Each structure stands twice: as C-alpha cells, then as structure tokens.
Amino acid sequence: MVIMSEGKSPKSVDQARLNANLARMEELSKRLVSAMSNREGHPSGVSGPGPDVYSKATAAYMAEMMANPAKMLEHQVAYWGKSLTHWLEAQQALGSGQFRAPEDDTPGDRRFQNELWRTHPYFNFVKQQYLLTSQAIEATLNDLEGLDEVDRRRVNFFARQMIDLMSPTNYLATNPDALERAVETDGQSLVDGLENLVRDIESHGGELLVTLSDPDAFEVGGNIATSEGSVVYRNRMFELIQYAPKTETVHTTPLVIFPPWINKYYIMDLKPQNSLINWLVEQGFTLFVVSWVNPDASYADVGIDTYVEEGYLPAIEEVKSITGQDKINVVGYCIAGTTLAIALAYMARKGDKSVRSATFFTSLTDFSDVGEMEVFLTDDFVDGIGEEIENKGYLHSFFMSRTFTYLRANDLVYGPAIRSYMLGETPPAFDLLYWNGDNTNLPGRMTMEYLRRLCQKDELARGTFDLLGESVTLGDIKLPVCAVACETDHIAPWKASFNGFKTFGSREKTFILSESGHIAGVVNPPSKNKYGHYTSDAKLEAPESWQAGADFTQGSWWPRWRDWLKRRSGKQVPARSPGDDGHPVLCPAPGTYVKAVPDS
C-alpha cells in the first residue's frame, strides 16, 4: 500500500537500523508484558460504568423498536444508504484509472489533518466510514425514548467515549502520520513510542496513564514554584508558607489561600510571569499559602471535619499570630473553596469572627447540577471507589487523574497517546501539564464524605450538613464574599457555582465570571490580556439573566479582585518578613509536603 504524501519520494531502507529497531522492539515488548503483569486488581466500579447503563440503553432501544420501528429502521436505512453511496463513489474513483479518493465534503476535524485522509482512497474510505458510523450511533441515541435525563446523559457520554476510542487515528494500521513516520525513521519512531508506552505503564504500576508533559523538564522549587518564601508552620495536615514581601509597605490585613488538595498549590506559582502568588505579593499583600500533605494509608480516617479542625482553623490562627492581627482575608480554590464555606459557616456558629472577607475560586457549594462530572457520581462509580478505599485506606491519585482526563479524552488521552506512542515524540515541556500530572492521593473518609454527602446528597445546599457537632448552612456565612467562576469550567460549572453562592447569608456578594475553564480562567495574568470577564451589580437571581445583563471587560479579573480585596485589607504598614520569634523559618518555599511521594 502506498502511503507517502504527494511530493514525497520513497526513501531507501537502512536495513541495519531497521533490524536493530526490530530487536529493540522485541526487548521492549517483554518489558511491556512484565509491567502489565504487575497491575493490581481494582474494583470494576472505578474503571467503568456498571452494567445498568448498557442494560438501560438496550432496553430503551428494544422498546423503541417495538413502539416505533419505522423511526429506528430509518436510522439503519439512512446509514446503509450513505455507506453504500460512499462505497460506490470510492469504486468509481478507482475505476477511473486514477489513484484518488472521491470528493470529500466532510466537516473539518483536528484528528484528520494529514492530506492523505482527503486524497488517499484507503485512508479516506476509513475516515468517512468512521464518521458515518459515529453520526448514526449518535442520531440513534438521541432518538431513544424511555430514558430519564441522568441515564440519557450517561449513555451519551459513554457512547461518545467508545466512538472516540474507535477513531482510526488511534490505530497504527489506519494512521497515515504514524505509518509515514515509521517509514521515514526505519522504525525508530515505533521504538521510541514503545519506550514511552512502557515507561508510562511501569510508572503507574501496570496502569496506563499518558504522560502529558516531559517529566524531566521541570523541578518544583527549581524552575517552577520559585516565589521567595518560607515554611513558618507545619502539622500533619499542611505546611504554611509565608511569602517574602516585594514592597516596602503592605496592607494590614494578611491574606491566606487554601488550594485544593486534589492537586498541588503551585498551579498559582508556575513561573513568575503567570504566578498569582508572585502578583499578589507585588500588589502589597502579606500572603500565606497552605500546602497540603499528600496522604497515604495512615490518613484513612481523615474527613472533611479533620481538614477544618486541623487545617483551616489552625492556619487562620497561625496567620493571625504571626501578623498580630485579629482578622484576616481568606481564599478557597475548588474543593478547598467548598470546605472553606463549611469552615466559615462553622466559625459563624461558634461566634468566631477571625475572617474579614472570603473569596471563592471555581467552587461548588450547590451540587444539584454538577455538569459533566455527573456521569462519575452515580452509585456504580462511587461504590467502586468505596471498595477501593476500603482495601487501601485512600484513593490513589491515578483514579482522579484518569477521571479528569477522560472528560476531554481527545485532547488529554488520545491526542497525546498518538504523539507519544505512535509518533515516538517526547512529551512537550509544558509547565501546566506537568502540574496536571503531579497529582495527590485523597484520604479515604474525606473522599467518601465528599462523594456521598456533598455530591450525591447535596447536604450543604440543603442545610443538613453536620460538622463537629454543629449543623451548618450557607446562610450562616454573613461576611463580605467574592466568587470567581469560569465560563467553560467542566469541573465546577459556573451556573452551579452561582446558584450556591447566591444563597450565602452575606449582604455583600460580588460575583465575577471569567472566560475560559477551571485553570486557564483563574491563572489569567493581566500581562497576557487574554481572557475577559463579566461583572454586574444586579441582584443574584438566575445565572442566565445575570450574565445577559452583565458588563464584559476584556482582560484579567485579577486587578478588579485586587481592588475589591484592598478595600477590605486596611491601611499600609511596614512589610513583614516571614515568621516571627514564635514561628521560626522551618525551610524555604516550596516546602517539603509538595515534593513528598507517599508509599503506594
């Protein structure tokens, strides 16, 4: 089969190099088999949906066939007709005596950028049949009756996963880019790709998780997470980092950021030019950041109450003690924002007025609609996670990482896998993707509480969440609050964030909607002038009407939030160096917890 693109001449084969590569591939294949044999057994529920998804889809299809056979047969006939038409067109093109494909008016698709997908009869036929089949499956599913909305979304999601998996670009025999590269390099690209595959499987205990960034390109504290600061307090749950001032004076009221413990804090400190941490210090704030421990099995009994009692409350007290202030400002990001709301409601119940204002980045407090994450929050998955936790005491970082990547499978799974395993490319040196792969484990009890009590039962929004002997509600939060949500966030949908935020008991509520997603919408420095944001003084009622009446501002929301924060941060005082007599510097930032790798 001819696979060279137009304008390229066949190259002569370096037989010695080819033989060496074949021998190397045999060695790597043995390593691959050995690595895969080390895979631990896991409950089926953590790897895929339960059989009920398939049985419900099958039952709905059969019921539709019985009730409305014409509609179902119409899909089949349309699919057969399109396939036959395409087959005849391909035959006619070949019968003309020219080695070419028929006319191709299929819509653009990033997966099929190689010219051979359009011009080569074989690749064009494979591509068009795949697209026709995909369209037929999706159309049939869309017409199914008898499924409730949750089941419909689950069926559509997992059908889409299978459709994406079966793309011809994902297989060597039907990927012209990979075949061309293999010929051009005498098989070296396949050797390099197999080495990448073996490396990934070996590094994840027999599981496959694609490495998205060059693992050797970055060092935490070396060329990322480099803002100057010191660890000034440590307990079993967190290290408290105080950053060195960059201005002669600072605001009286200090600021502490609670990052999510699903990932590591340095997403806010990747490099100086996009570091929120660095920028806040330059704006004249005394900044503290919590760096959470990466838990192992010894943290099995750590729950949400532990994070509040041994995390939030002592961090707030230590910041007050170090700076000599009675009140501080706080920020919570993602799950840390959810737990910050719980902590603030608890503090209100206890009469603790240590916090002057609170900001929430992409945080959910109302879980009645969690968007795309919904498909992973049904009992089959949660039961499987519970079984895994019962066996180990914690949820390994692998599972959360895999879940998030499959929400964007073509961008975060198949595309990178093709480049790494089939083209033999080294993953790019991309700091954000490096951070994305530097995941943390989750304590067992906390994980199940989050999934059962918050995600499934929505106890916080419903006012039935108990913590440390208190029943806390969002209405308990009375202090000034600001929320930043992101328009295309697939982890914390902005409308859900809005709906929870509007029920806070605060009189002063500021909502900011940033363009882009969960990370890019937050890590959006003013110097880039990239993503804009929406604001409005209107009452927080429905998210759709709020956005329709909101003002759009091009550029980062950081300066707007800075001004909001300054108004609640007091006068200027001489800059503070990290620590004090009672809080000696324990080690330089980024500390030890962020680098620790617990035993798995």
N, C-alpha and C positions, 0 to 999 in steps of 0.2 A: 504493500500500500504506500502510495506517495503521500508524504506529509509535509514536505518542505513548502514554505510560503513562496508566493510568487517573487521572482527576483533573486532567490537564493539558489546557489549551486550546491549539489551534493558534495559532501566532504569525504575525503579518504579516511578509512578507518585505521586508527592506531591500534593494531592487534595486540601488542604487548600491554598497552594501557588498558584495553578492554578486558583482557584476560586477568590482569591484576585486580581490576574492579569487580569482576565476577567472583574471584576468590575472596575478596574483602566482603562482598555481599553475603557469601555463604557463612563467613565468620559472624557477621552481624546478625544474620538470621538465627543462629544458635543462641546468641545473647538475647535476642528478642524473645525467643521461646522461653528461655530461662527467666527473664524478667517478668513475663506474663504469668509464669507458673507461681510466682511469689505473691500474686494478687490475693488479698484476703477476701473471705466471703462477707457479703453485706446483705442486709435485708432487701428484698426486692423492691420495697416501697421507696427506697432512697434513689433508685435508678430509673424508675419509670412509673407511669400511672397504673393503677390497679386494673384488673380485668373488667371492672364495671364500665369503664369508658368504652371499651370495644363492644361489650355486650349491649350497652345502651345504643350505641351508634348502629349496630347490626339490627337490633330490634326496631329502631326508628326507620331504617331503610326497608326492612321487610314489611312493616306496617304501611309505609308509603307505597310500596309496590302493590300491596293488596288494595289499598284505598284509592290510589290514583296511579295506576300502572302507566297510563299514557305519558304522564309527566316524566316518570323515571325512564321509560323507554325512549323518550325524546332526547334525553341526555346521551343515552347509549348510541342512538342512531346518528345524532349530530357528531359524536366523537368518531364513530366508524366512518362517517362520510368525509370528515376532514382528514382523517388518516389515509383513507383510500385516495382522496384527491391529491394529497401530498405525495403519496407513493407514485401515482401516475405522472405527476409533474416531474418527479425525480427521474423516472424511467424515460420520459420524453426528452429531458435534458441530456441524459446519457446517450439516448438513441440518435441524437442529432450529430453524433460523432465528436462532440467536444466534451472534454473532462471538466464539467462545471455543474454547479448546483442550479436548481430552478430559482426564479425570483423569490426574494425573501423580504417580506414586509412585516416580520415580527418586530415588536417594540424593543427598544434598547434595553440591555441588561448588562450590568457590570461584569457578570460572570463570563460573558461570551464576547470579549473584546478582540480576541485573535481573529484576524481576517479569514482564517480557514473555516470558522463557524459559518461564515456567509458564502464563501466561494467553493469550498471543497464538498463534493457530493456526499461523502460518508459523514463528515462531521456536521454538515448542515442537516442531513436527514435525522441524525441522532438528536441534535438540538431541537429541531422542530417537533419531533415526536415527543420529546420530554415536555416541551411547553404545551403541546396539545393535551397530553395526559394530565398535566398539572391543572390546566384550566377545567378539564372535565371533572376531575375529583372535586375541585373547589366549588364548581357550579352545582354538582350533585349534593354536596354537604349543605350548601346554602339553601337548598330547596327542601331539606328534611324538616318534617313537622314532628311534633311529639317529644321534642327535647326542651327542657327548661333552659333559661338563658345561661346558667352556670355550666350545664352539661354541653350546651352548644359551643360556648367559648372554649371549653376544654377539648372537645372533639376537633374543632377547627384548629386549635393551637397544635395539638399533637399530630394532626394530619399534615399541617404545614411543616412540622419537624421532619416527617417522613419524606415529604416532597423535596425539601431542601437536601436531605441526605442522599436522595437518588439522583441529584443533578449529575449529568455526565462529566462535569468539570471535576468531580470528586474522585474519578477513577482514571488510572493511568492509560488504559486502552482507549479511552474516549476523551482525553485531554490533549489537544494538539500542542499546547505550550510545553507540557511535561515531556511529550514524545520528541519534540524538536530539541529541547534542552538535552535530553538523554543522548540523542544522535550527535549533537554538536560537541558534547563533552566525553564521548566514548563511555558513557555510563557513569561518569563521575558524579553527575547531579543525583543519580539514584543512590549511589553510595553515600553521598553527603546527606541525602534525605533520610536514608535508613538509619544513619548515625544519629540524626536529630530525633527520629522516632524512638529509637532505643533509649536515648538519653532521657526523653520525657517520660517514658514508661518506667524506667529504672528509678527516676527521681520521685515518682508518685506511687511507689510500692505496687507496681503492676497495673495501675490505673492509667488511662490515657487522659491527659490534660495538656493541651497545646501551649507551649511556651510562647508568649506573645512578644516578649522583649529580650534582647540579648542579656543573659543572666550575668555576664562578666563586665557589662558596660557601666554599671553603677555601684556605688558603695554608700550606704546610709551613713551620713556624717563625713563622707569623703567628697563626693560631688553632688549629692542631694541631701536635704535636711541639714543644711550647713549654717542656718542662722545662729548667731552667737548667743549662748545662754547656758544655764546651769541647772542641774537637778538639785532642788533645795528641800525636797521631802520625798519619802518613799514608804509605802506599806505594801502589803501583799497584793493589793489590787491595782496600784498605779504609782508612777513616778510623776512628780510635779516639777515642770520645767519653768523657770523664770528667765525671760529673755533680757539681754543686756540693752540698756537704753541707747538710742541714737539721737536724742535731742537733749538739750541742757535742762529743760523742764518737762514735766509730764502732768497729765491730769491726775487730780487727787484720787479719784475712784479707779481702782485697778480692774482689769478685765481677765476672766479665765474662760478658756474654751474647752468644752468637753467634746472630743471627737468620737465617732462611732468605734466600738471595739470589734466590729466585724472586719474592719480594715485598720491600718495604722495611721497615726495622726499626721504623718508628713505629706499627705496629699496637699496640705496647706503650706508646705515648705519644700517643694520640689527643687526649685532653683530661685535665685534672688529676684529675677525679673517677673516671676509669676507667683511669688510667695505671699500669701495673705498674712502670714506671721511677720515677715520682714516689713511689709507695707504698714501694718498696724503699729509696729514699733516706730517706724518713721513718722507716723502721724501723732506721736507723743502720748501713747498709751503704755502704762505698765502692764505688760502682757504675761500671763501664765497659761500654759497648755498642759493638759493631762495626757500622759502616755500610759495606756492601759497595759496590764500584764497579758501575755499570750498564755492562756491557761492549758493545763494538762489534766490528767485524771484526778489529781488531788483537789481540783476545783469543782468536782462533780456536784456538790451541794450548794454552790454559789447561785443565788437567784437574783431577781430584779431588786429585791429588798437589800441584798448584800451590796449591789452596786450603789444604791442610795446611801446605805448606812456606813459602808467602808470606802466609798468613792466620792460621791457628790458632797456629802456633808463635811467630811474631814478636809477635802480640797478647799471648800469655801472657808472653813475655819482657819486653815493654814495661810491662805492668801490674806485674810483679814489680819492675822497675827503678824505676818511678815511686813505688811504695809502700814500697820497701825490704823486701819480704817474699820469702821463699824458696818459699812455697806460695800458691796462690790457689784459689778456687772457680769453677767454670765451669757455664754453661747452654748447651744447644743446642736450637733450636726447629725442628721439622720436618726438612727436608733438612740443615739445619745440625746437628741432633742426630745424624743418621746419620753425617755426616762427623766430628762430634766423637768418636763411638765409634771410628771409624777412626783418628783422630789420637791418642786415648788408648791404643789398642792399640799403635800405632807407638811412642809415647813409652815405654810399658812395655817394649817390645822393646829400646829404646835405654837403658833404665835411668834415664829422666828422671822424677823424682818431683815435678815442679813443681805438680801438681794435687792438692789435698787431697780434694775431693769434686766430683761431677758430677751435674747434673740434666738430664733429657731431657723436653722438651715435645713431645707428639704426634709421636714419632719412630719410624720403622721401621728395624729392623736385620735383620729376617727378612722376606723378600719372597715367601715361598712362597704367601701368600694376601693379595693387595692389595685385595680387595673390588671395589668398583665401578670402580676405575681399571684393572682387568684388561682391560677391553674396548679400552683405548687402548694396551696394551702388547704387542700381537701384532705379528708381523713386518710386516704391511702398513702399519701406522702408523709403526713405528719405522724401516722402510726409507724411508718418505716423509720423515720428519724428517731422516734421514741425508742424503738427496738435497738437501733444503732447506739444511742446514748446509754441505754441500759447495759449494753455489752461493754462500752468503753468509758463511760463517765463524762464524755464530752463529744461534741460534734467536730470532726476533723475539718480543717479549713478547705479541704478538697471539695466537699459537698456544696458548700455555699458558692465557691468559685465556679464550679460546674453549672450550678443553677443559674447564676447571673449571666454566664457566657451564652447559655442556650436561649436566653431571651433575645439575643442578637446573634443567632447561630452563623449566618453567612459572613458577618463581619468579624466575629470573635472565635469561631471554630473552623468552619470550612475554608474560608479565605486564607487564614494563617496556616492551616494544615497543608493546603496545596503548596503554598510558597515554601514551607519548611520541609515537608516530607516528599513532595513530588518534584519540586524545582531545586531542592537542596540549598536553599538560601538560609543564611544566618538571620535569626530574628532581628528586627531593627533595634537600634539603641534609642528607645523612646521612654522617657522618664515616667510618664503617666502609666504606660502599660507595664513597666517594671513594678511600680507601686501596686497596680491592679493584681499582679501575680504574687505579691508579698502578703499573703493572707494570714489570718489568725484563726485559732480554734475558738469554739464557743463553749462556755460551761454548760453542763447537762441540764440542771434545773432551770437556769435562766432561759435556755433555748426553748424548752417546753412551755414555760410560762408565757414567753413572748408569742409562740405559735398558738397555744390554746386560749390563753386569757385575753390577749390583745387582738391577734389577727382573726381568730375564729369567733370568739365570744364578744369582742369589742367592748370589754368591761370598762375601759377608761371613759369612752364617749358615753356609755350608758350610765355612768355614775355608780358602778358596782365594784370598783377596783379597791381591794383592801391591801394596805401596806403598813407593816409594823404596828398593827393594832388600830389603824385609822382607815376609815373609808374615804377615799379621796376622789374629788371630781374636778373637771376642768374649770368649773365655775368658782372653785376655791382660789384660782390664780387672779389676783387683783392688781398686781404691779404693772408698770408700762411694759408692753411687749411688742416685738417686731418679728415678722416671719418673712423668710425669703424662700419662695418656691420656684420651680423651673418648668418651663412650658412643655418640654418634651420628656420630662422625667418618667422613666418606665419602672422605677423602683418606689418612688414616693409621688404618685400622681398629684399634680398641683391642685386640682379641684378637691381631692380628698384632704390635702393639707389645709386648704382654705376652709373647708367645712368644719374641720376640727378646731381650727384657730378662732373662728368666729364665735365659738361657744365659750371661750375663755371669759372669766368674770372681769377682766380688765376694762377700765374706761378708755385707756389709751392703747389702741391697737393699730399698728401700721403693717400693711401687707404689701410686699414687693414681689412682682412676678418677673423673673429673668427669662430671657430667651435661652434655648438650648436645654441640656439634660442635667442629670443628677450631679455630675462632676464639672463639666465644662461651664454650666450655668453659674456655679459657685466660684470655681477657680477662673475668674474672668477679670484680670487686672486692667485698670484704666489705660495703661500704656498700649494695650492691644486695640482698643476701640472696636471690639469685635461684636459682642452680643449686647443688645439693648435690653430695656426693662420697662415694665408697666407699673404705674402708681396711680392711686386715686384716693381722694378724701371722702368718697361716698361710704355710706354705711355698708358693712359686710353682710350681705344677704345671700344672693345666689352668685356663684362664681362666674357664670356666663354673662350676667348683666353687669357685674363688676368689671370684667375685662372689656366689655363693649363700651363702657363709659370711661375707661381709664386712659390716662395720658401716656404716650410712648416716648421714651428718651433713648436716643442712640448712645451706646457705650455702657460701661460697667456701672452696676449699682453700688459698688464699694464707696465712692465719695458720698452718695446720698445717705448710706447707712452710717458712715463716719460722722456726718453732721448730726444725725439722729443720736448717735452714741455720745458725742461731745456735749450735747445739751443735758445729758444725764451723768456726766463724769466729773463735774466740779471744776474748781479753779486749778491753776497751774502751781506745781510745787517742784522743788529740785528733783532731778532724775534720781531714780533708785537703782542701786546696784543689786544684783541677785543675792538673796539670802539676808540673814542678819545674825546676831550673836547666838540666837536660839535655833537658827536654821543654817548651819554651815553648808557650804557647797559640797555635795556628795560626789559629783563627777560632772564633766562638761556635757552639754546637749550634744547629741540627741538622747543621751542616757543609755541604760543597759536593757530595759524591757523591750524597746523597739527592735533590738537586734537578737533577742533570745529566741532560740528554736527549741520548744519543748520536746521531750521524748514522745514519739508517736506510738 
